Amino acid sequence: MKNKLKTYAILTLLIIGFVFLAGCAGKNSENSSPAPNTSSNGSPVQEASAGKAQDISVKGSDTILPLAQAEAEEFMNQNSGKSISVAGGGSGVGLAALVDGEVDIADASREINDNETQNAKQNGINPVATTIAHDGITVVVNPKNPVSNLTFAQLRGIYNGSISNWKEVGGQDSPITVISRDSSSGTYKDFQELAMNKDNYRPDALAQSATGGIVSEVSQNPNAIGYIGFAYLDNSTKALSLDKGNGSVSPTPQTILDGTYPLSRALYMYTNGEPSGLTKEFIDFVLSDQGQSVVSKVGYIPLKK
């Protein structure tokens, strides 16, 4: 019995001592700063996730939207834990969001304008453009429309209102239903500059907030005409050849890339300064062979290598 009591006493003392030491250690930990992570040579080691964004946001051009979505999906498939959120709204909407510091990347189917650049400067934002692909603004009509070619003068007349009937350009005696993008669209502004010589759009033009709306309207209306990004072209509409004075040229990957198609243009991703971190990882992926393969699959024209 005495031996058992002696054993219990020893165990009790050991437990009390352990609790005391643990309490002292905890107290010391509470009153001291955490030890820095260091490498074998004593230099600090940054935590893998510290200071590195694991998600970024992309917003802007409706023309680029399907491409940005496809690129983001492919990138995230290969980079678990990293997230790219993509939204449309138009080039102007995306650039405004970048200028206001709301997004990491602004997709734009046009170059940033002077007013946007000035606003960016006032907000301490430095917009930097990266060309990611090529596109051709494609003028489309309903497949039932017999017209297959327009001169630039005819196209300009249709959109500024001086031409209002298809018979004036070799078609049937039917009024022309003119469809455009809304003013926030980069394609709206590019078309106005490249095809209309900066004329005002006719007041009865039907503005669509998304390219898909133009495709839908033209596919259902035999008298409609609209313009879309090349990747949106399918069998529901017919692309017109255009003649700017050097002969009629159809939009194809080759004519868009070599610039012989008169409505060829570049597509951009804008960032605040040179891209860094996850933003740079994503843009580098878009510019890589794999990313440019996605450009082709979506229907746009990859950069020259």
C-alpha positions as CSV (number, residue, x, y, z in Angstrom):
1,M,0.0,0.0,0.0
2,K,2.8,2.4,0.9
3,N,4.5,1.6,-2.4
4,K,1.4,2.4,-4.3
5,L,1.0,5.7,-2.4
6,K,4.6,6.5,-3.1
7,T,4.1,5.8,-6.8
8,Y,1.0,8.0,-6.9
9,A,2.9,10.8,-5.2
10,I,5.7,10.7,-7.7
11,L,3.3,10.7,-10.6
12,T,1.4,13.7,-9.1
13,L,4.6,15.6,-8.8
14,L,5.6,14.8,-12.3
15,I,2.2,16.0,-13.7
16,I,2.4,19.2,-11.6
17,G,5.9,19.9,-13.0
18,F,4.8,19.3,-16.6
19,V,1.8,21.6,-16.2
20,F,4.0,24.3,-14.7
21,L,6.6,24.1,-17.5
22,A,3.9,24.1,-20.2
23,G,2.3,27.1,-18.6
24,C,5.6,29.0,-18.6
25,A,6.2,28.1,-22.2
26,G,2.8,29.3,-23.3
27,K,3.2,32.5,-21.3
28,N,6.6,33.1,-23.0
29,S,5.0,32.5,-26.4
30,E,2.2,35.0,-25.7
31,N,4.7,37.7,-24.7
32,S,7.0,37.2,-27.7
33,S,6.8,37.7,-31.5
34,P,6.6,34.6,-33.7
35,A,9.9,33.4,-35.0
36,P,10.5,34.3,-38.6
37,N,10.6,31.6,-41.2
38,T,14.2,31.3,-42.3
39,S,16.1,29.2,-44.7
40,S,19.3,27.2,-43.9
41,N,21.4,30.3,-44.5
42,G,19.3,32.4,-42.2
43,S,17.4,34.4,-44.9
44,P,13.6,34.9,-44.5
45,V,11.4,32.5,-46.5
46,Q,8.0,33.8,-47.7
47,E,5.0,31.6,-47.2
48,A,3.8,30.1,-50.4
49,S,0.5,31.9,-50.3
50,A,1.5,35.1,-48.5
51,G,1.2,38.2,-50.6
52,K,0.2,36.2,-53.7
53,A,-3.4,36.6,-55.1
54,Q,-5.0,33.3,-55.9
55,D,-7.9,35.0,-57.8
56,I,-8.1,37.8,-60.3
57,S,-11.0,39.4,-62.2
58,V,-11.3,40.1,-65.9
59,K,-14.0,42.4,-67.5
60,G,-14.8,44.1,-70.7
61,S,-15.1,43.5,-74.4
62,D,-18.1,41.3,-75.4
63,T,-16.1,40.4,-78.5
64,I,-13.3,38.9,-76.4
65,L,-15.6,37.4,-73.8
66,P,-15.8,33.8,-75.3
67,L,-12.0,33.8,-75.7
68,A,-11.4,35.1,-72.2
69,Q,-13.7,32.5,-70.8
70,A,-12.1,29.7,-72.7
71,E,-8.6,30.8,-71.7
72,A,-9.6,31.1,-68.0
73,E,-11.2,27.7,-68.0
74,E,-8.1,26.1,-69.5
75,F,-5.8,28.0,-67.2
76,M,-7.7,26.9,-64.1
77,N,-7.8,23.3,-65.2
78,Q,-4.0,23.4,-65.0
79,N,-3.7,25.5,-61.9
80,S,-5.7,24.1,-59.1
81,G,-6.6,26.7,-56.4
82,K,-6.2,29.7,-58.8
83,S,-9.4,31.4,-59.9
84,I,-10.1,33.7,-62.9
85,S,-13.5,35.4,-63.0
86,V,-14.6,36.7,-66.4
87,A,-17.4,39.2,-67.3
88,G,-18.4,41.1,-70.4
89,G,-20.2,44.4,-70.7
90,G,-18.1,46.1,-73.5
91,S,-14.6,47.5,-73.9
92,G,-15.6,50.8,-72.3
93,V,-17.1,49.1,-69.3
94,G,-13.9,47.0,-68.8
95,L,-11.6,50.0,-69.1
96,A,-13.7,52.1,-66.7
97,A,-13.5,49.2,-64.2
98,L,-9.7,49.1,-64.6
99,V,-9.4,52.9,-64.2
100,D,-11.5,52.7,-61.0
101,G,-9.3,49.8,-59.7
102,E,-12.1,47.3,-59.7
103,V,-10.6,44.7,-62.0
104,D,-7.1,43.2,-62.7
105,I,-7.6,43.0,-66.5
106,A,-9.7,44.9,-68.9
107,D,-10.5,43.2,-72.2
108,A,-10.7,45.7,-75.1
109,S,-11.3,45.3,-78.8
110,R,-10.0,48.8,-79.3
111,E,-7.2,51.0,-78.0
112,I,-7.8,53.1,-74.9
113,N,-8.8,56.7,-75.8
114,D,-7.4,60.0,-74.5
115,N,-10.3,60.6,-72.1
116,E,-9.9,57.2,-70.5
117,T,-6.1,57.7,-70.3
118,Q,-6.6,61.0,-68.5
119,N,-9.0,59.5,-66.0
120,A,-6.6,56.7,-65.4
121,K,-3.7,59.2,-64.7
122,Q,-5.9,61.1,-62.2
123,N,-6.6,57.8,-60.4
124,G,-3.0,56.7,-60.3
125,I,-3.6,54.0,-62.9
126,N,-1.1,53.2,-65.7
127,P,-3.0,51.3,-68.4
128,V,-0.6,48.9,-70.3
129,A,-1.9,47.0,-73.3
130,T,-1.0,43.4,-74.3
131,T,-2.1,42.3,-77.8
132,I,-3.5,38.8,-77.4
133,A,-5.1,38.0,-80.8
134,H,-6.4,39.4,-84.1
135,D,-10.0,39.8,-85.2
136,G,-11.9,41.1,-88.2
137,I,-15.1,43.0,-87.8
138,T,-17.4,40.9,-89.9
139,V,-20.4,42.5,-91.6
140,V,-23.3,40.0,-91.7
141,V,-26.7,39.7,-93.4
142,N,-29.4,37.0,-93.4
143,P,-28.5,34.0,-95.5
144,K,-31.6,34.7,-97.7
145,N,-30.3,38.1,-98.6
146,P,-28.9,38.0,-102.2
147,V,-26.3,40.7,-101.5
148,S,-22.8,39.3,-100.9
149,N,-20.6,42.3,-101.4
150,L,-20.5,46.0,-100.4
151,T,-18.2,48.8,-101.1
152,F,-17.1,50.9,-98.2
153,A,-19.1,53.8,-99.6
154,Q,-22.2,51.6,-99.6
155,L,-21.6,50.3,-96.1
156,R,-21.0,53.8,-94.8
157,G,-24.2,55.0,-96.5
158,I,-26.2,52.2,-94.9
159,Y,-25.0,53.0,-91.4
160,N,-25.1,56.8,-91.7
161,G,-28.7,56.7,-93.1
162,S,-28.1,57.9,-96.7
163,I,-28.9,54.4,-98.0
164,S,-32.1,52.8,-96.7
165,N,-33.2,50.2,-99.2
166,W,-31.5,47.1,-100.3
167,K,-32.3,47.8,-104.0
168,E,-29.8,50.7,-103.8
169,V,-26.9,48.2,-103.3
170,G,-28.1,45.5,-105.7
171,G,-30.6,43.8,-103.5
172,Q,-34.3,43.4,-103.3
173,D,-36.8,46.3,-102.9
174,S,-36.9,46.1,-99.1
175,P,-36.1,48.6,-96.3
176,I,-32.8,47.9,-94.6
177,T,-32.9,47.1,-90.9
178,V,-29.7,48.4,-89.5
179,I,-28.3,46.8,-86.3
180,S,-25.3,48.0,-84.3
181,R,-23.6,47.5,-80.9
182,D,-24.2,50.0,-78.2
183,S,-21.9,52.9,-77.5
184,S,-20.0,51.1,-74.7
185,S,-18.7,48.6,-77.2
186,G,-15.2,48.8,-78.6
187,T,-16.6,47.3,-81.8
188,Y,-19.1,50.1,-82.1
189,K,-16.3,52.7,-82.0
190,D,-13.9,50.7,-84.3
191,F,-16.7,50.2,-86.9
192,Q,-17.6,53.9,-86.7
193,E,-14.0,54.9,-87.3
194,L,-12.9,52.2,-89.8
195,A,-16.1,51.8,-91.9
196,M,-18.0,55.0,-91.4
197,N,-15.2,57.6,-91.5
198,K,-16.4,58.7,-88.1
199,D,-20.0,59.6,-89.3
200,N,-22.8,59.4,-86.8
201,Y,-24.9,56.3,-86.7
202,R,-28.3,56.6,-88.3
203,P,-30.9,57.4,-85.5
204,D,-33.0,54.4,-86.3
205,A,-30.2,51.9,-85.9
206,L,-31.1,49.1,-83.4
207,A,-28.4,49.0,-80.7
208,Q,-27.6,45.6,-79.1
209,S,-25.8,45.3,-75.8
210,A,-24.2,42.0,-76.8
211,T,-22.9,40.5,-80.0
212,G,-25.1,37.5,-79.6
213,G,-28.1,39.9,-79.9
214,I,-26.9,41.0,-83.4
215,V,-26.5,37.4,-84.5
216,S,-30.0,36.6,-83.3
217,E,-31.6,39.6,-85.0
218,V,-29.8,39.1,-88.3
219,S,-30.5,35.4,-88.4
220,Q,-34.3,36.0,-88.0
221,N,-34.7,39.1,-90.2
222,P,-34.1,38.8,-94.0
223,N,-33.6,42.6,-94.3
224,A,-31.2,43.0,-91.4
225,I,-27.5,43.9,-91.5
226,G,-25.1,43.9,-88.5
227,Y,-21.4,43.5,-87.6
228,I,-19.8,41.0,-85.3
229,G,-16.5,39.6,-84.2
230,F,-15.2,37.0,-86.5
231,A,-15.5,34.2,-83.9
232,Y,-19.3,34.8,-83.7
233,L,-19.7,33.9,-87.4
234,D,-21.8,30.8,-88.0
235,N,-24.3,29.3,-90.5
236,S,-27.1,31.5,-89.1
237,T,-25.7,34.6,-90.8
238,K,-23.7,35.3,-94.0
239,A,-20.5,37.3,-94.1
240,L,-20.2,40.0,-96.7
241,S,-17.1,40.7,-98.7
242,L,-15.9,44.3,-98.5
243,D,-14.3,46.5,-101.1
244,K,-12.3,49.5,-99.9
245,G,-11.0,50.4,-103.3
246,N,-8.6,47.5,-103.8
247,G,-11.0,44.8,-104.8
248,S,-13.5,42.7,-102.8
249,V,-12.0,40.8,-99.8
250,S,-13.8,38.3,-97.6
251,P,-13.0,37.9,-93.9
252,T,-10.7,34.8,-93.4
253,P,-8.0,34.0,-90.9
254,Q,-5.4,34.8,-93.6
255,T,-6.8,38.1,-94.8
256,I,-7.4,39.3,-91.3
257,L,-3.8,38.3,-90.2
258,D,-2.2,39.9,-93.2
259,G,-4.4,43.0,-93.0
260,T,-5.9,42.8,-96.5
261,Y,-9.3,42.5,-95.0
262,P,-10.2,46.2,-94.4
263,L,-11.8,45.7,-91.0
264,S,-8.9,43.8,-89.4
265,R,-7.9,44.8,-85.8
266,A,-6.1,43.7,-82.7
267,L,-7.6,42.5,-79.4
268,Y,-6.1,43.6,-76.1
269,M,-5.8,42.9,-72.4
270,Y,-5.1,46.0,-70.4
271,T,-3.5,46.0,-67.0
272,N,-2.4,48.6,-64.4
273,G,1.3,48.7,-65.2
274,E,3.2,45.7,-66.5
275,P,1.4,42.6,-65.4
276,S,2.7,40.8,-62.3
277,G,1.7,37.9,-60.0
278,L,-1.3,35.8,-61.1
279,T,-2.2,38.4,-63.7
280,K,1.1,37.9,-65.4
281,E,0.7,34.1,-65.1
282,F,-2.6,34.3,-66.9
283,I,-1.5,36.6,-69.6
284,D,1.6,34.6,-70.2
285,F,-0.6,31.6,-70.6
286,V,-2.8,33.4,-73.1
287,L,0.4,34.3,-75.1
288,S,1.8,30.8,-74.9
289,D,1.5,28.2,-77.7
290,Q,-1.3,26.5,-75.7
291,G,-3.1,29.8,-75.1
292,Q,-2.8,30.8,-78.8
293,S,-4.2,27.4,-79.7
294,V,-7.3,28.3,-77.6
295,V,-7.5,31.5,-79.7
296,S,-7.8,29.4,-82.9
297,K,-10.3,27.0,-81.3
298,V,-12.6,29.9,-80.3
299,G,-12.4,31.3,-83.8
300,Y,-10.0,34.3,-83.6
301,I,-6.7,34.6,-85.2
302,P,-3.5,33.9,-83.2
303,L,-0.5,36.1,-83.1
304,K,2.3,35.6,-85.5
305,K,5.1,33.5,-84.1
